Amino acid sequence: DGKVWWSPKVAIPYAPMIGTMGTAPAMGAPTTVPAGPYGGNMDLKEVTEGNTVYLPVSVPGALLHLGDVHAAQGDGEVCGTALEMPGTVTIKIDLLKGKTIQRPRIRSHDEIMTVATGRPMERSVNQAYADLILWLEEEVGVPRWDGLSLCTMVGEISVGWQGIGTVAAKIELEYVRAAAQH
């Protein structure tokens, strides 16, 4: 029925997402925990059906991994677990040759987002917004100082697993398109 029954009286909208998606880091053993510049256990609700996740490739073959599917999750995954569920995931993988990114990015129908992980979380927020502002400049030609101002006015953040400081800074594409014409 499109709902997950948290209790007999409380229905939560079914909003499936993938908690863990990443590539192998440049150094060290491939792992799903913690999240980092390679993705990993980001627990961002925006890693969901219909969205495109861009991940950096640091080792030959990338060594993509994914799992930790949730039926629903609020910002922060505060207790360390969400509405976990078994799932079958079908994904399409493309390699963008000649394109380098430092940290994950996400594109939805309505928004673009950049992801950063670290503590304190304020550093992650600053890094994610810096990446978003530079993406706006690089992809659509919005000068970085205009991007900073625009993100200050209409930017939003989504919090993944708050225990490790994962955040996505995001902006709606309607603002991006209008700023690009400016």
VOPAGU-2260 file (C-alpha; in pm, 1 decimal, decimal comma):
REM VOPAGU-2260
SITE   aa  ch    i         X         Y         Z
SITE  ASP   A    0       0,0       0,0       0,0
SITE  GLY   A    1     303,1     230,0     -25,8
SITE  LYS   A    2     341,8     241,4     350,7
SITE  VAL   A    3     556,7      77,3     613,4
SITE  TRP   A    4     372,6      14,8     936,7
SITE  TRP   A    5     605,2     126,7    1214,9
SITE  SER   A    6     333,4      38,8    1465,6
SITE  PRO   A    7     -34,0     -55,8    1432,6
SITE  LYS   A    8    -122,2     315,3    1434,5
SITE  VAL   A    9     175,5     478,4    1259,8
SITE  ALA   A   10     226,3     443,6     883,8
SITE  ILE   A   11     547,2     572,1     725,8
SITE  PRO   A   12     565,4     636,3     348,8
SITE  TYR   A   13     760,3     365,6     165,8
SITE  ALA   A   14    1069,8     541,8      27,4
SITE  PRO   A   15    1332,9     280,6     -63,5
SITE  MET   A   16    1697,5     385,1     -75,3
SITE  ILE   A   17    2042,0     229,4     -83,5
SITE  GLY   A   18    2239,3     301,8     232,0
SITE  THR   A   19    2575,9     183,6     104,1
SITE  MET   A   20    2721,2     252,3    -239,6
SITE  GLY   A   21    3083,6     319,1    -312,7
SITE  THR   A   22    3404,1     236,5    -490,9
SITE  ALA   A   23    3733,0     121,2    -340,8
SITE  PRO   A   24    3945,9     392,8    -182,3
SITE  ALA   A   25    4283,6     473,9    -335,6
SITE  MET   A   26    4465,5     345,0     -26,2
SITE  GLY   A   27    4369,0      69,5     212,7
SITE  ALA   A   28    4125,3    -215,9     191,3
SITE  PRO   A   29    3791,0    -171,4      14,1
SITE  THR   A   30    3526,0    -131,3     280,5
SITE  THR   A   31    3165,6     -25,5     317,6
SITE  VAL   A   32    3219,6     148,5     651,2
SITE  PRO   A   33    3280,5     427,4     711,4
SITE  ALA   A   34    3170,9     654,3     430,2
SITE  GLY   A   35    3434,7     870,5     270,9
SITE  PRO   A   36    3531,9    1038,3     -54,5
SITE  TYR   A   37    3470,2     703,5    -230,3
SITE  GLY   A   38    3107,2     681,3    -112,0
SITE  GLY   A   39    3046,1     384,9     117,2
SITE  ASN   A   40    2793,7     379,0     400,0
SITE  MET   A   41    2653,8     726,0     325,9
SITE  ASP   A   42    2294,8     648,6     429,7
SITE  LEU   A   43    2156,5     936,0     222,7
SITE  LYS   A   44    1790,3     901,7     128,5
SITE  GLU   A   45    1873,4    1061,1    -207,7
SITE  VAL   A   46    2052,1     740,9    -318,2
SITE  THR   A   47    1724,6     612,0    -453,0
SITE  GLU   A   48    1535,4     502,3    -760,4
SITE  GLY   A   49    1567,4     739,9   -1054,0
SITE  ASN   A   50    1867,7     932,6    -920,1
SITE  THR   A   51    2217,7     919,7   -1065,0
SITE  VAL   A   52    2508,1     870,0    -826,7
SITE  TYR   A   53    2854,4     974,4    -945,1
SITE  LEU   A   54    3146,5     813,2    -763,8
SITE  PRO   A   55    3518,5     872,4    -803,0
SITE  VAL   A   56    3725,3     583,9    -940,0
SITE  SER   A   57    4055,2     546,7    -755,6
SITE  VAL   A   58    4161,5     189,6    -843,5
SITE  PRO   A   59    4146,9     -17,1   -1163,2
SITE  GLY   A   60    3800,1    -167,9   -1200,1
SITE  ALA   A   61    3655,7      70,6    -937,0
SITE  LEU   A   62    3541,1    -225,9    -719,2
SITE  LEU   A   63    3185,7     -93,3    -685,5
SITE  HIS   A   64    2989,0    -219,5    -388,0
SITE  LEU   A   65    2634,0    -156,6    -272,5
SITE  GLY   A   66    2386,9    -282,5     -17,3
SITE  ASP   A   67    2213,8    -181,1     306,5
SITE  VAL   A   68    1874,8    -123,2     144,1
SITE  HIS   A   69    1618,8      67,5     351,9
SITE  ALA   A   70    1241,0      96,0     313,5
SITE  ALA   A   71    1253,2     442,5     470,8
SITE  GLN   A   72    1489,4     663,2     664,8
SITE  GLY   A   73    1479,4    1012,1     809,5
SITE  ASP   A   74    1768,4    1256,4     815,3
SITE  GLY   A   75    2056,0    1141,6    1032,0
SITE  GLU   A   76    1973,3     772,0    1080,2
SITE  VAL   A   77    1986,7     875,5    1444,0
SITE  CYS   A   78    1973,3     532,1    1611,7
SITE  GLY   A   79    2222,7     379,7    1367,2
SITE  THR   A   80    1969,6     173,3    1176,0
SITE  ALA   A   81    1669,7     258,5     959,7
SITE  LEU   A   82    1383,2      47,3     825,2
SITE  GLU   A   83    1618,9    -214,2     682,6
SITE  MET   A   84    1484,6    -452,1     420,5
SITE  PRO   A   85    1600,0    -714,8     175,3
SITE  GLY   A   86    1606,3    -587,1    -178,4
SITE  THR   A   87    1701,4    -653,3    -535,9
SITE  VAL   A   88    1871,1    -357,3    -699,5
SITE  THR   A   89    1906,8    -305,6   -1072,5
SITE  ILE   A   90    2155,5     -38,1   -1171,3
SITE  LYS   A   91    2308,0      93,8   -1491,1
SITE  ILE   A   92    2678,9     170,1   -1476,7
SITE  ASP   A   93    2859,4     411,4   -1706,3
SITE  LEU   A   94    3223,8     516,4   -1692,4
SITE  LEU   A   95    3276,5     884,6   -1765,0
SITE  LYS   A   96    3626,5     880,6   -1910,8
SITE  GLY   A   97    3831,9    1193,3   -1870,0
SITE  LYS   A   98    3612,0    1314,1   -1583,3
SITE  THR   A   99    3749,6    1330,6   -1229,9
SITE  ILE   A  100    3562,2    1410,6    -909,8
SITE  GLN   A  101    3693,1    1411,4    -554,9
SITE  ARG   A  102    3374,6    1305,4    -373,5
SITE  PRO   A  103    3032,3    1159,7    -459,5
SITE  ARG   A  104    2770,3    1360,3    -644,6
SITE  ILE   A  105    2401,1    1289,6    -692,9
SITE  ARG   A  106    2161,8    1414,9    -958,7
SITE  SER   A  107    1785,9    1381,6    -930,6
SITE  HIS   A  108    1517,0    1505,5   -1164,5
SITE  ASP   A  109    1491,6    1826,9    -959,7
SITE  GLU   A  110    1825,5    1875,4    -779,2
SITE  ILE   A  111    2199,7    1835,1    -789,9
SITE  MET   A  112    2390,8    1738,3    -476,0
SITE  THR   A  113    2744,6    1693,3    -354,3
SITE  VAL   A  114    2842,3    1464,1     -66,5
SITE  ALA   A  115    3107,3    1499,0     203,8
SITE  THR   A  116    3181,6    1296,5     515,6
SITE  GLY   A  117    3379,5    1385,4     826,1
SITE  ARG   A  118    3380,4    1528,6    1173,1
SITE  PRO   A  119    3291,5    1772,1    1293,2
SITE  MET   A  120    2988,8    1772,7    1065,9
SITE  GLU   A  121    3031,2    2146,7    1006,0
SITE  ARG   A  122    3341,6    2064,3     800,0
SITE  SER   A  123    3138,6    1821,7     590,4
SITE  VAL   A  124    2872,7    2086,2     530,0
SITE  ASN   A  125    3139,1    2337,5     423,7
SITE  GLN   A  126    3311,0    2084,2     195,4
SITE  ALA   A  127    2984,4    1969,8      36,2
SITE  TYR   A  128    2879,2    2329,4     -35,1
SITE  ALA   A  129    3224,3    2417,7    -171,8
SITE  ASP   A  130    3201,7    2119,2    -406,5
SITE  LEU   A  131    2848,8    2217,2    -510,6
SITE  ILE   A  132    2950,8    2575,9    -583,6
SITE  LEU   A  133    3243,5    2459,3    -796,5
SITE  TRP   A  134    3016,3    2211,3    -979,8
SITE  LEU   A  135    2777,5    2497,5   -1062,3
SITE  GLU   A  136    3067,5    2696,2   -1202,7
SITE  GLU   A  137    3216,5    2403,2   -1394,2
SITE  GLU   A  138    2898,4    2258,2   -1542,5
SITE  VAL   A  139    2669,6    2554,2   -1604,7
SITE  GLY   A  140    2894,1    2858,4   -1578,2
SITE  VAL   A  141    2753,9    3012,2   -1259,5
SITE  PRO   A  142    3045,2    3218,8   -1120,4
SITE  ARG   A  143    3152,0    3080,6    -781,8
SITE  TRP   A  144    3063,6    3396,2    -588,1
SITE  ASP   A  145    2714,8    3392,0    -740,9
SITE  GLY   A  146    2696,1    3021,0    -658,0
SITE  LEU   A  147    2791,6    3094,9    -297,8
SITE  SER   A  148    2518,8    3356,8    -273,9
SITE  LEU   A  149    2261,5    3132,6    -442,9
SITE  CYS   A  150    2341,9    2837,8    -214,9
SITE  THR   A  151    2315,7    3070,7      84,7
SITE  MET   A  152    1964,1    3168,8     -20,7
SITE  VAL   A  153    1816,5    2839,9    -145,5
SITE  GLY   A  154    2064,6    2559,3     -72,7
SITE  GLU   A  155    1964,3    2270,7     150,5
SITE  ILE   A  156    2142,1    1987,9     325,5
SITE  SER   A  157    2044,8    1627,8     378,0
SITE  VAL   A  158    2206,2    1438,0     662,4
SITE  GLY   A  159    2310,1    1077,6     610,5
SITE  TRP   A  160    2444,5     879,8     902,4
SITE  GLN   A  161    2506,8    1162,6    1148,0
SITE  GLY   A  162    2746,9     947,1    1352,8
SITE  ILE   A  163    3019,8    1000,7    1093,1
SITE  GLY   A  164    2908,6    1337,7     957,5
SITE  THR   A  165    2783,2    1250,7     608,8
SITE  VAL   A  166    2589,6    1529,8     439,2
SITE  ALA   A  167    2467,6    1619,4      91,8
SITE  ALA   A  168    2450,8    1986,7      -4,8
SITE  LYS   A  169    2183,7    2037,5    -267,7
SITE  ILE   A  170    2016,5    2295,6    -484,0
SITE  GLU   A  171    1708,6    2276,8    -702,9
SITE  LEU   A  172    1774,3    2275,3   -1075,7
SITE  GLU   A  173    1519,3    2551,5   -1138,5
SITE  TYR   A  174    1753,4    2792,7    -956,1
SITE  VAL   A  175    2057,3    2655,1   -1135,6
SITE  ARG   A  176    1896,7    2700,4   -1479,0
SITE  ALA   A  177    1785,9    3055,7   -1397,4
SITE  ALA   A  178    2130,9    3150,8   -1261,5
SITE  ALA   A  179    2300,9    3006,6   -1569,6
SITE  GLN   A  180    2096,8    3242,4   -1792,6
SITE  HIS   A  181    2177,1    3540,9   -1569,5
